[in-house]
Amino acid sequence: MDTQRAVRARGLTKCFGDVVALDGVDLDLAPGQIHGVAGPNGAGKTTLLGLLLGLTVADKGELTVLGRRVGRARPAPRGVAGFVDGPGLYPSLTARKNLAALAALRGQDVSGGRIGAALAEVGLTEVADDRVRGFSLGMRQRLGLAAALLIQPRLLVLDEPSNGLDPAGKQQVHAVLRGLADTGTTIVLSSHRMDDLEALCSEVVILATGRVRFAGPLGKLATDQRELEYRLLTSDPDTARRVAGETEGVRPVAGTGAWRGTQALLVRALAPAVEGLVAALVAAGVGVREVAPVVSPLEAAFLALTEEPETDQQETDQQGTVRQEGDR
Ligand SMILES: Nc1ncnc2c1ncn2[C@@H]1O[C@H](COP(=O)(O)OP(=O)(O)OP(=O)(O)O)[C@@H](O)[C@H]1O
């Protein structure tokens, strides 16, 4: 069995009629990590997660999950849990009875105590005996996670698990996922929220038009040398603008405006040039109250990778990342 990778995909292709949802995806996902899958609408995220869960099969390519080849007549191995497009639940049953019914459906003998513990872990104890019909989207998501926890998954696959969660609910779900990863569970989750991915994931896969644009450590993506737009709040906006115009590698952006009641300066620069600008401002007697990227480095990298057509260089980068992690 392959202990180096929880998931190995080579040339995975899936079409729906004329639509190519996944187009030759190569991927190696290390075990015990939280992997984020990001990409614009229609990029193929849900299709990929559905393949991992064995809900659908690829038209071409190879997929190995937890060391076992999956495909037509080869279902996903035990130990894989999760959901896409929201968890499948029985609206007329209570949360507790839903978990009992789902366990019975899987042929699992689960004690009431374990069901109670799973509900407590996702913060649903108080509504355990309420019918799911009245549950909000966030509560349903949490119940879906509780159902997955019951089987003690080795691979947990979740499509947009933070959807509909309030900030406290999100913290709780994040804590559950981190706890699972700490005990060796591999987690693959999709999200449109870069802040969620930054908070949770060590590795990220970026898909666009069914192809992998990046796969690897989050840090590698976010710390790529990339020019970003920064917002500076200073004690003297006019002098700050003049100093910015004179600082090497810094380009003031036109149309600066009010930001929280003060006048902000917007510049485009690489991170080292921004450090130079701050030093120059201090030397000129200008107080610097705040320096922050207008969009996070990860979001900027995401936009750059997904909004532009794929280049040969990106293709090389992606292939390189895949080759580094596994053989071909
Ligand atoms: N069952 C289906 N029948 C027809 N087309 C489908 C089906 N499932 C997915 N597609 C198409 O495949 C492409 C990829 O869809 P998918 O749902 O995997 O993307 P996604 O990245 O999850 O998108 P979103 O962020 O909007 O959820 C889209 O063009 C979609 O319309």
The ligand as an ORCA input file, in Angstrom:
! r2SCAN-3c Opt
* xyz 0 1
  N     -23.827     16.384    -13.557
  C     -23.403     17.306    -14.431
  N     -23.967     17.419    -15.642
  C     -23.540     18.322    -16.545
  N     -22.515     19.170    -16.330
  C     -21.907     19.102    -15.137
  C     -22.303     18.171    -14.137
  N     -21.502     18.336    -13.063
  C     -20.635     19.324    -13.369
  N     -20.870     19.784    -14.627
  C     -20.120     20.837    -15.313
  O     -18.737     20.545    -15.139
  C     -18.011     21.744    -14.885
  C     -17.314     21.638    -13.538
  O     -18.307     21.655    -12.533
  P     -17.987     21.533    -10.982
  O     -19.285     21.531    -10.265
  O     -17.054     20.403    -10.757
  O     -17.205     22.897    -10.739
  P     -16.898     23.658     -9.356
  O     -15.498     24.099     -9.442
  O     -17.281     22.797     -8.219
  O     -17.865     24.908     -9.470
  P     -18.556     25.792     -8.314
  O     -17.467     26.584     -7.680
  O     -19.487     26.656     -9.089
  O     -19.247     24.858     -7.374
  C     -19.009     22.884    -14.965
  O     -18.976     23.422    -16.275
  C     -20.335     22.210    -14.707
  O     -21.372     22.886    -15.355
*
